Structure formats: C-alpha cells, structure tokens
Amino acid sequence: MLGPRQEFQSALFYEFNLEDHVPDDHLLRSIDRFVDLGDMRSHLRPFYSDIGRPSVDPELMIRMLLIGYIMGIRSERWLCDEVHVNLAYRWFCRLDLGDPVPDQSTFSKNRHGRFRESDLFRQLFENVVARCIKEGVVGGEIFATDASIIEADANRQNSTPKEDWDVSSLDPETVPRAVREYLNVLDDAAFGAASEVKPKFTSHSDPSSQWTGAKKGPAFFAYSDNYLIDTDHAIIVDVEASRSIRQAEVGATRTMIKRTREAFDLYPEVLVADTAYGSAENLNWLVNSEGIMPHIPVIDHSKRIDGIFEKSDFVYNLDRDAYICPIGLPLYPAKKVYRNRKTPIAADNMIRYRASKYDCEECLLKKYCCPKDPSRKILRHIYEGARDLARELSLTDAYVDSMKRRKKVEMLFAHLKRIMKLGRLRLRGPNGAKDEFLLAATAQNLRKLAKLIPQPA
C-alpha cells in the first residue's frame, strides 16, 4: 500500500539528543576520546583582555579547525556551513541544535592574533604526541625523517627576478603581513639563512616561499613540510616548516630532533632518511654529536663508469693515515699551505692523499688508475669516519628493515595531500605554513590514534 505523502509540520517542542544521532563507529566519535583541551583556557587567558565583550569560545574554534583538517575541508567558510548542518560536527564541537556557529572571519582574527602569539597550535600538537606516548604507540627507538613540497599561495606571475628584489627598500610598517614575516626570518636558518644561493624569483605576496622546479614540471613557489616520525606506528613526533632546499630541510631535522628530546625526553637509537640527508656534516652530527646511528645512504660522488679505479678500490689504513692502492703502495696526505698555515685540510674540508710520482710512473696499472695525471689523488673528508660507519650500517639486515620503515613517512605525505587535501597552502608567510603543518600533523596523529586504539565496548 502506498504510504501517505510526508509533509513538513513544525512543532512547538522537540525531544532531540545529538548523542543519539552520532553513530558509534563515526570517525569523530573515535577521535573525541583523545582531544583534551582542558588547559587551553588557562594557556590563552594572558592574551585576552579583562574588559569588553566576551569572545567566542577558543575550544570551539579549535574543534572546528580540527574537523576541517581531519575531514579535508579546506575552506573555513565551507567549514562553518558544514558545522551548521552536520549533526556529528555539532556534537564534536559541543554545539546544540540552537547554538550559533562562529563566523569564518573569527578564525582569521584569532589565528593572526592570540593563537599565534601564544603558540597554541604547537601546544596542541605536543599534547596529542604526549597522549600517543601515554597510550604506548610510540617506541622511541627508530625515527624516520623526510620533507614534502607543498605549493604556496603565491601566483607565479606576481614575482620579481632576484636581481630586482631590493630588501632594503621595504618598509616593515607598510608591507603586508607575509612580507613583514619574511623580513623577520631573514636570519632564520629554516627560511632566510639556510643557503647563500638566492632563488631565481621572489614572490611579492609571499617572499619567504621558495621558487622550485623539484617536481620536474613547471616551477612554482612552495614550502617544505618536514616530518620526524616514530616508525613503530607512524606517529608524527615533530613537524617543521622550511624553505624547499636541501640545506633547510636538513637543518629542520636537527631542530626537530633537539626539540623532541627537550619536549618528550625521546632519544632515538636510529634515524632513517634518504640520500638528501647523507652529507658528511650531517652524518657526523648524528654520530658524534647526538649518538644516533644513521640508516642513510651516503652522498658519494666518487663512483666512476670509465673503467678507472674508484675510491673504494683504495683501502684506508688508520694507523698509517694513508690509502693503500690496489698493488699495495701508499698515498699520504699532501702537504700544502692553506689559509696561511701548513695543514692537509683544504677550505672544502677535504684532505688530498697523493701517491708518489715515481711509483705511479713505473706502475703497470697506471692506465687504469691515473692515465692523464702523473700520480693518483684520493680525496678524504674530515668526517669520513661517520661516512664509513654509515656505509657499514648499509650492509646490515637492520638497514634493510629501516628502508622499509622509511616508506611510512612517504605514506603520511600521500595521505596529507590526497585525503586531507593539503596540496596547496591557504595561509601565507612562514607562520601561516607553520600553522597549517602543525594542524595537519595533529589531525593525522588523532586519526592514527583512533585507528590503533578501538573504542571500548
């Protein structure tokens, strides 16, 4: 039998409980167990005035922002509309059916003001990491690091060639916020001082972003999102924004390792990374300064394909401080005056080991060793010991396992861009990049907790 037509009839009273309309298996219900914002009000109190109109509840704004990053809602205007109509979102934000949703402009005012001044997003991220440690999903033994390029909110057409960009002509009082932040971080290694190499173009709207063609396509302005993760369950233990150049990304990893140690007392035994982190200076810092074993491929330019003996064909003798050639003759450090002092160390931190000219002239293997030079020369970095250790570690089974674990950080970046829709930033400037990366990493850790720890029956 055909039922009657359903028509809307307003009622004077309703009995409605949001709790009953959020499914038990809803993602936000699983995540809500791990969102603890109890100390947020005391943290923010010094940044609010004691007089004036009451503000929007900061916990409400943070919960709404978390929904945006967890569910991949990139627009705050769209986010406000979704919270207005979605019952699960209202439940997560502690909003009743009749409670108003804040205007989207409120987020901008607070983000650029008290949220940024109080470093609230950093505290929120670290609170979630502390909860991960408490729940036992952080092993703290094997960490992995990597960086992913995220496109900046900067038009390629609105830019200036490097030779036309005059920093001294900028007035900090009149320039936009992103340009003012750029002036403040010129001496910061993560943005302005990581390398003496200047970018080809500088964006007018976001000059801290890096002009890069790393994706083998049309170049664009971007920032690098740096992750340091625990490889047991791919929990992000720290995140840092930087320019999209190798020196800045390596420096960001050092910053994250130090900050993780100070914040959570975590001392990893192993760091896993790709070849970009395999410089002699970085390997030496990990091994000799931090006591961390590097499961990292070594940056090595000594390989040859022309049939000439490679550096690996010469054996280093520590007791004699000499390289031994394939027929057993030594190569000793060359004595030369550098910087007005007699030392074998050159300005590039390399020591040149040279064979005897007379030995090489009579050698039957000269055409395979130094056919165009009177004698063979071998370059050894002052941190070659750390490089040799990294090479030895690369031959172990643990190293093979670490290379498999390293894929977890790459999967996090894929999830960040495809599921959470963070392929392009909405906020400008170094602080805008930091805010977005911190909130995104917080959301990823919350999703991971919800997956790893099922709700009690």
TILUMLUM-89870 format. One line per 2 residues: number of its first residue (from 1); their letters; for each residue x, y, z of C-alpha. Coordinates in nm, 2 decimals. Layout:
N
NUM = a = X,Y,Z ~ ...
***
This chain:
457
1 = ml = 0.00,0.00,0.00 ~ 0.13,0.34,-0.09
3 = gp = 0.20,0.54,0.22 ~ 0.09,0.90,0.28
5 = rq = 0.29,1.19,0.15 ~ 0.55,1.32,0.40
7 = ef = 0.49,1.68,0.47 ~ 0.69,1.92,0.70
9 = qs = 0.50,2.02,1.01 ~ 0.66,2.25,1.26
11 = al = 0.62,2.16,1.62 ~ 0.64,2.37,1.93
13 = fy = 0.86,2.13,2.13 ~ 1.11,1.87,2.03
15 = ef = 1.28,1.59,2.22 ~ 1.62,1.56,2.04
17 = nl = 1.96,1.44,2.17 ~ 2.26,1.48,1.95
19 = ed = 2.43,1.19,2.13 ~ 2.18,0.95,1.99
21 = hv = 2.23,1.06,1.63 ~ 2.61,1.02,1.60
23 = pd = 2.69,0.66,1.50 ~ 2.92,0.46,1.74
25 = dh = 3.17,0.39,1.46 ~ 3.19,0.76,1.34
27 = ll = 3.55,0.88,1.30 ~ 3.49,1.19,1.51
29 = rs = 3.34,0.98,1.80 ~ 3.66,0.77,1.79
31 = id = 3.88,1.08,1.78 ~ 3.70,1.27,2.05
33 = rf = 3.84,1.04,2.32 ~ 4.19,1.18,2.26
35 = vd = 4.11,1.55,2.23 ~ 4.20,1.71,2.56
37 = lg = 4.17,2.09,2.56 ~ 4.13,2.13,2.93
39 = dm = 4.43,2.36,2.99 ~ 4.37,2.57,2.68
41 = rs = 4.18,2.85,2.85 ~ 4.45,2.90,3.11
43 = hl = 4.71,2.90,2.84 ~ 4.52,3.17,2.64
45 = rp = 4.40,3.38,2.94 ~ 4.70,3.62,2.93
47 = fy = 4.62,3.70,2.57 ~ 4.26,3.81,2.63
49 = sd = 4.15,4.15,2.77 ~ 3.98,4.17,3.11
51 = ig = 3.72,4.41,2.98 ~ 3.49,4.42,2.67
53 = rp = 3.25,4.18,2.50 ~ 3.30,3.80,2.58
55 = sv = 3.49,3.63,2.30 ~ 3.40,3.32,2.10
57 = dp = 3.50,3.01,2.30 ~ 3.86,2.92,2.18
59 = el = 3.79,2.55,2.24 ~ 3.50,2.57,1.99
61 = mi = 3.73,2.73,1.73 ~ 4.00,2.47,1.78
63 = rm = 3.75,2.18,1.75 ~ 3.61,2.33,1.43
65 = ll = 3.96,2.37,1.29 ~ 4.04,2.00,1.37
67 = ig = 3.73,1.90,1.19 ~ 3.84,2.09,0.89
69 = yi = 4.18,1.91,0.87 ~ 4.05,1.57,0.97
71 = mg = 3.78,1.57,0.71 ~ 3.97,1.75,0.44
73 = ir = 3.76,2.07,0.44 ~ 4.00,2.33,0.32
75 = se = 3.78,2.65,0.33 ~ 3.68,2.80,0.66
77 = rw = 3.37,2.94,0.51 ~ 3.28,2.60,0.39
79 = lc = 3.37,2.46,0.73 ~ 3.13,2.69,0.90
81 = de = 2.85,2.58,0.66 ~ 2.92,2.22,0.73
83 = vh = 2.93,2.25,1.11 ~ 2.60,2.43,1.08
85 = vn = 2.42,2.14,0.91 ~ 2.61,1.83,1.01
87 = la = 2.50,1.67,1.34 ~ 2.82,1.48,1.40
89 = yr = 3.02,1.80,1.36 ~ 2.79,1.99,1.60
91 = wf = 2.83,1.71,1.85 ~ 3.21,1.72,1.82
93 = cr = 3.21,2.10,1.87 ~ 2.98,2.07,2.17
95 = ld = 2.71,2.28,1.99 ~ 2.34,2.22,2.05
97 = lg = 2.09,2.25,1.76 ~ 2.01,2.61,1.85
99 = dp = 2.37,2.73,1.91 ~ 2.51,2.96,1.65
101 = vp = 2.82,2.88,1.45 ~ 3.10,3.14,1.46
103 = dq = 3.16,3.35,1.15 ~ 3.45,3.25,0.94
105 = st = 3.62,3.59,0.99 ~ 3.66,3.50,1.36
107 = fs = 3.92,3.23,1.27 ~ 4.14,3.48,1.08
109 = kn = 4.14,3.73,1.37 ~ 4.23,3.48,1.63
111 = rh = 4.49,3.29,1.42 ~ 4.68,3.60,1.33
113 = gr = 4.64,3.73,1.69 ~ 4.63,3.54,2.02
115 = fr = 4.66,3.19,1.87 ~ 4.99,3.27,1.70
117 = es = 5.12,3.48,1.99 ~ 5.06,3.20,2.24
119 = dl = 5.20,2.93,2.00 ~ 4.87,2.75,2.06
121 = fr = 4.89,2.51,1.77 ~ 5.24,2.39,1.88
123 = ql = 5.10,2.32,2.23 ~ 4.80,2.14,2.08
125 = fe = 5.03,1.92,1.86 ~ 5.26,1.83,2.15
127 = nv = 4.96,1.75,2.37 ~ 4.85,1.49,2.12
129 = va = 5.20,1.35,2.08 ~ 5.22,1.32,2.46
131 = rc = 4.89,1.13,2.45 ~ 5.03,0.89,2.19
133 = ik = 5.33,0.83,2.41 ~ 5.09,0.76,2.71
135 = eg = 4.89,0.52,2.50 ~ 5.21,0.32,2.42
137 = vv = 5.21,0.37,2.04 ~ 5.55,0.55,2.03
139 = gg = 5.85,0.32,2.06 ~ 6.11,0.60,2.06
141 = ei = 6.39,0.38,1.91 ~ 6.38,0.42,1.53
143 = fa = 6.28,0.76,1.38 ~ 6.24,0.85,1.02
145 = td = 6.25,1.19,0.86 ~ 6.16,1.34,0.52
147 = as = 6.02,1.65,0.36 ~ 5.74,1.71,0.12
149 = ii = 5.70,2.01,-0.10 ~ 5.36,2.19,-0.05
151 = ea = 5.27,2.46,-0.30 ~ 5.24,2.81,-0.15
153 = da = 4.95,3.05,-0.20 ~ 5.16,3.26,-0.44
155 = nr = 5.10,3.34,-0.81 ~ 5.39,3.28,-1.03
157 = qn = 5.31,3.59,-1.23 ~ 5.33,3.81,-0.93
159 = st = 5.70,3.78,-0.87 ~ 6.03,3.96,-0.92
161 = pk = 6.37,3.83,-1.05 ~ 6.62,3.80,-0.77
163 = ed = 6.84,4.09,-0.91 ~ 6.54,4.32,-0.89
165 = wd = 6.43,4.24,-0.54 ~ 6.57,4.51,-0.30
167 = vs = 6.50,4.41,0.06 ~ 6.63,4.75,0.19
169 = sl = 6.35,4.93,0.01 ~ 6.08,4.75,0.21
171 = dp = 5.92,4.94,0.50 ~ 5.81,4.69,0.77
173 = et = 5.53,4.93,0.88 ~ 5.35,4.94,0.54
175 = vp = 5.42,4.60,0.38 ~ 5.16,4.31,0.41
177 = ra = 5.18,4.06,0.69 ~ 5.36,3.79,0.49
179 = vr = 5.62,4.03,0.37 ~ 5.68,4.15,0.73
181 = ey = 5.72,3.79,0.84 ~ 5.98,3.75,0.56
183 = ln = 6.18,4.04,0.69 ~ 6.17,3.88,1.04
185 = vl = 6.31,3.55,0.93 ~ 6.60,3.66,0.70
187 = dd = 6.84,3.53,0.97 ~ 6.65,3.22,1.04
189 = aa = 6.82,2.91,0.90 ~ 6.49,2.75,0.81
191 = fg = 6.39,3.03,0.58 ~ 6.65,3.30,0.51
193 = aa = 6.99,3.18,0.61 ~ 7.00,2.81,0.51
195 = se = 7.19,2.88,0.20 ~ 7.37,3.17,0.03
197 = vk = 7.21,3.07,-0.30 ~ 6.93,3.31,-0.39
199 = pk = 6.61,3.18,-0.56 ~ 6.56,3.27,-0.93
201 = ft = 6.23,3.46,-0.85 ~ 6.08,3.61,-0.53
203 = sh = 5.71,3.62,-0.48 ~ 5.56,3.97,-0.40
205 = sd = 5.28,3.82,-0.19 ~ 5.49,3.55,0.00
207 = ps = 5.86,3.62,-0.04 ~ 5.96,3.35,0.22
209 = sq = 5.83,3.08,-0.02 ~ 6.09,2.91,-0.24
211 = wt = 6.08,2.91,-0.62 ~ 6.14,2.54,-0.71
213 = ga = 6.12,2.31,-1.00 ~ 6.18,2.00,-0.79
215 = kk = 5.87,1.82,-0.93 ~ 6.02,1.81,-1.28
217 = gp = 5.73,2.02,-1.42 ~ 5.66,2.40,-1.43
219 = af = 5.83,2.57,-1.14 ~ 5.62,2.72,-0.86
221 = fa = 5.65,2.88,-0.51 ~ 5.65,2.64,-0.22
223 = ys = 5.73,2.55,0.14 ~ 5.87,2.22,0.27
225 = dn = 5.67,2.02,0.53 ~ 5.93,1.83,0.74
227 = yl = 5.82,1.53,0.94 ~ 6.00,1.34,1.21
229 = id = 5.81,1.02,1.28 ~ 5.84,0.71,1.51
231 = td = 5.84,0.42,1.27 ~ 5.66,0.17,1.50
233 = ha = 5.31,0.31,1.42 ~ 5.40,0.62,1.20
235 = ii = 5.32,0.87,1.48 ~ 5.45,1.22,1.39
237 = vd = 5.66,1.33,1.68 ~ 5.76,1.67,1.54
239 = ve = 5.69,1.88,1.23 ~ 5.87,2.19,1.10
241 = as = 5.82,2.43,0.81 ~ 6.12,2.54,0.60
243 = rs = 6.22,2.66,0.25 ~ 6.22,2.39,-0.02
245 = ir = 6.60,2.35,-0.03 ~ 6.81,2.06,0.10
247 = qa = 7.01,2.26,0.35 ~ 6.70,2.40,0.51
249 = ev = 6.54,2.05,0.53 ~ 6.85,1.90,0.69
251 = ga = 6.85,2.19,0.94 ~ 6.48,2.13,1.01
253 = tr = 6.56,1.77,1.10 ~ 6.82,1.88,1.35
255 = tm = 6.58,2.12,1.50 ~ 6.31,1.85,1.54
257 = ik = 6.55,1.60,1.70 ~ 6.66,1.85,1.96
259 = rt = 6.30,1.97,2.03 ~ 6.17,1.62,2.06
261 = re = 6.44,1.54,2.31 ~ 6.35,1.85,2.52
263 = af = 5.98,1.81,2.50 ~ 5.94,1.43,2.54
265 = dl = 6.27,1.30,2.65 ~ 6.30,1.08,2.35
267 = yp = 6.64,0.96,2.25 ~ 6.62,0.76,1.92
269 = ev = 6.88,0.50,1.85 ~ 6.84,0.51,1.47
271 = lv = 6.75,0.78,1.22 ~ 6.62,0.67,0.88
273 = ad = 6.63,0.91,0.58 ~ 6.70,0.93,0.21
275 = ta = 7.02,1.04,0.04 ~ 6.94,1.41,0.08
277 = yg = 7.04,1.37,0.44 ~ 7.36,1.18,0.37
279 = sa = 7.61,1.46,0.37 ~ 7.93,1.42,0.57
281 = en = 7.85,1.71,0.80 ~ 7.50,1.58,0.89
283 = ln = 7.63,1.22,0.94 ~ 7.90,1.35,1.17
285 = wl = 7.64,1.55,1.37 ~ 7.42,1.24,1.41
287 = vn = 7.70,1.00,1.50 ~ 7.94,1.21,1.71
289 = se = 7.72,1.48,1.85 ~ 7.39,1.30,1.90
291 = gi = 7.49,0.94,1.93 ~ 7.23,0.83,1.67
293 = mp = 7.31,0.56,1.41 ~ 7.23,0.68,1.06
295 = hi = 7.05,0.44,0.83 ~ 7.10,0.69,0.55
297 = pv = 7.26,0.64,0.20 ~ 7.59,0.84,0.18
299 = id = 7.62,1.12,-0.07 ~ 7.92,0.99,-0.27
301 = hs = 8.04,1.14,-0.60 ~ 8.35,0.91,-0.63
303 = kr = 8.18,0.65,-0.84 ~ 8.32,0.61,-1.19
305 = id = 8.20,0.45,-1.51 ~ 8.50,0.49,-1.73
307 = gi = 8.69,0.19,-1.61 ~ 8.93,0.39,-1.38
309 = fe = 8.98,0.27,-1.03 ~ 8.73,0.41,-0.79
311 = ks = 8.80,0.55,-0.44 ~ 8.65,0.23,-0.30
313 = df = 8.94,0.03,-0.46 ~ 9.18,0.20,-0.22
315 = vy = 9.19,0.08,0.14 ~ 9.24,0.34,0.42
317 = nl = 9.49,0.25,0.69 ~ 9.41,0.44,1.01
319 = dr = 9.74,0.36,1.18 ~ 9.95,0.50,0.89
321 = da = 9.69,0.77,0.79 ~ 9.73,0.65,0.43
323 = yi = 9.54,0.50,0.15 ~ 9.67,0.17,0.01
325 = cp = 9.64,0.13,-0.37 ~ 9.55,-0.20,-0.54
327 = ig = 9.92,-0.30,-0.57 ~ 9.99,-0.21,-0.21
329 = lp = 10.16,0.13,-0.24 ~ 10.06,0.41,0.00
331 = ly = 9.91,0.75,-0.07 ~ 9.99,1.01,0.20
333 = pa = 9.83,1.35,0.28 ~ 9.96,1.62,0.06
335 = kk = 10.14,1.90,0.25 ~ 10.02,2.24,0.13
337 = vy = 9.97,2.58,0.29 ~ 9.60,2.67,0.34
339 = rn = 9.49,3.00,0.49 ~ 9.85,3.09,0.59
341 = rk = 9.90,2.78,0.79 ~ 10.05,2.44,0.70
343 = tp = 9.77,2.18,0.71 ~ 9.65,1.90,0.49
345 = ia = 9.29,2.02,0.53 ~ 9.17,2.24,0.24
347 = ad = 8.89,2.50,0.26 ~ 8.63,2.25,0.14
349 = nm = 8.71,2.02,0.45 ~ 8.89,1.77,0.22
351 = ir = 9.23,1.61,0.27 ~ 9.42,1.53,-0.05
353 = yr = 9.61,1.20,-0.04 ~ 9.87,1.16,-0.32
355 = as = 10.08,0.87,-0.44 ~ 10.44,0.91,-0.52
357 = ky = 10.50,1.03,-0.87 ~ 10.79,0.78,-0.92
359 = dc = 10.57,0.49,-0.80 ~ 10.30,0.58,-1.05
361 = ee = 10.53,0.62,-1.34 ~ 10.66,0.27,-1.31
363 = cl = 10.32,0.11,-1.23 ~ 10.18,-0.13,-1.48
365 = lk = 9.82,-0.04,-1.37 ~ 9.87,0.34,-1.43
367 = ky = 9.63,0.34,-1.73 ~ 9.36,0.21,-1.50
369 = cc = 9.44,0.44,-1.22 ~ 9.56,0.79,-1.34
371 = pk = 9.62,0.78,-1.71 ~ 9.61,1.16,-1.75
373 = dp = 9.79,1.26,-1.43 ~ 10.14,1.20,-1.31
375 = sr = 10.02,1.04,-0.98 ~ 9.69,0.93,-0.82
377 = ki = 9.50,1.15,-0.59 ~ 9.23,1.05,-0.34
379 = lr = 9.00,1.29,-0.15 ~ 8.90,1.22,0.21
381 = hi = 8.65,1.43,0.40 ~ 8.74,1.53,0.76
383 = ye = 8.42,1.35,0.86 ~ 8.49,1.04,0.66
385 = ga = 8.47,0.82,0.97 ~ 8.10,0.90,1.00
387 = rd = 8.06,0.83,0.63 ~ 8.24,0.49,0.67
389 = la = 8.01,0.40,0.96 ~ 7.70,0.48,0.75
391 = re = 7.84,0.26,0.47 ~ 7.90,-0.03,0.71
393 = ls = 7.54,0.01,0.85 ~ 7.40,-0.01,0.50
395 = lt = 7.52,-0.37,0.47 ~ 7.32,-0.49,0.77
397 = da = 6.97,-0.65,0.79 ~ 6.86,-0.37,1.02
399 = yv = 6.93,-0.12,0.74 ~ 6.71,-0.32,0.50
401 = ds = 6.43,-0.32,0.76 ~ 6.48,0.06,0.81
403 = mk = 6.44,0.13,0.44 ~ 6.10,-0.04,0.45
405 = rr = 6.00,0.16,0.76 ~ 6.10,0.48,0.57
407 = kk = 5.81,0.43,0.34 ~ 5.57,0.52,0.63
409 = ve = 5.67,0.88,0.62 ~ 5.61,0.89,0.25
411 = ml = 5.27,0.74,0.30 ~ 5.19,1.01,0.56
413 = fa = 5.26,1.27,0.30 ~ 5.05,1.09,0.04
415 = hl = 4.76,1.09,0.30 ~ 4.82,1.46,0.37
417 = kr = 4.78,1.56,0.01 ~ 4.52,1.31,-0.12
419 = im = 4.29,1.26,0.18 ~ 4.34,1.58,0.38
421 = kl = 4.36,1.79,0.06 ~ 4.67,1.98,0.17
423 = gr = 4.84,2.01,-0.17 ~ 4.84,2.39,-0.16
425 = lr = 4.86,2.62,0.14 ~ 4.58,2.87,0.21
427 = lr = 4.78,3.08,0.45 ~ 5.08,3.29,0.36
429 = gp = 5.42,3.36,0.53 ~ 5.63,3.13,0.75
431 = ng = 5.38,3.15,1.03 ~ 5.10,3.05,0.80
433 = ak = 5.29,2.75,0.68 ~ 5.37,2.65,1.04
435 = de = 5.01,2.68,1.15 ~ 4.88,2.46,0.86
437 = fl = 5.15,2.20,0.90 ~ 5.10,2.17,1.28
439 = la = 4.72,2.14,1.25 ~ 4.75,1.88,0.97
441 = at = 5.01,1.67,1.17 ~ 4.78,1.69,1.48
443 = aq = 4.49,1.57,1.27 ~ 4.69,1.28,1.13
445 = nl = 4.80,1.17,1.48 ~ 4.44,1.18,1.60
447 = rk = 4.33,0.97,1.31 ~ 4.61,0.73,1.38
449 = la = 4.51,0.70,1.75 ~ 4.15,0.64,1.66
451 = kl = 4.26,0.36,1.43 ~ 4.51,0.19,1.66
453 = ip = 4.30,0.20,1.98 ~ 3.94,0.08,1.93
455 = qp = 3.66,0.22,2.14 ~ 3.57,0.02,2.45
457 = a = 3.26,-0.19,2.40
***
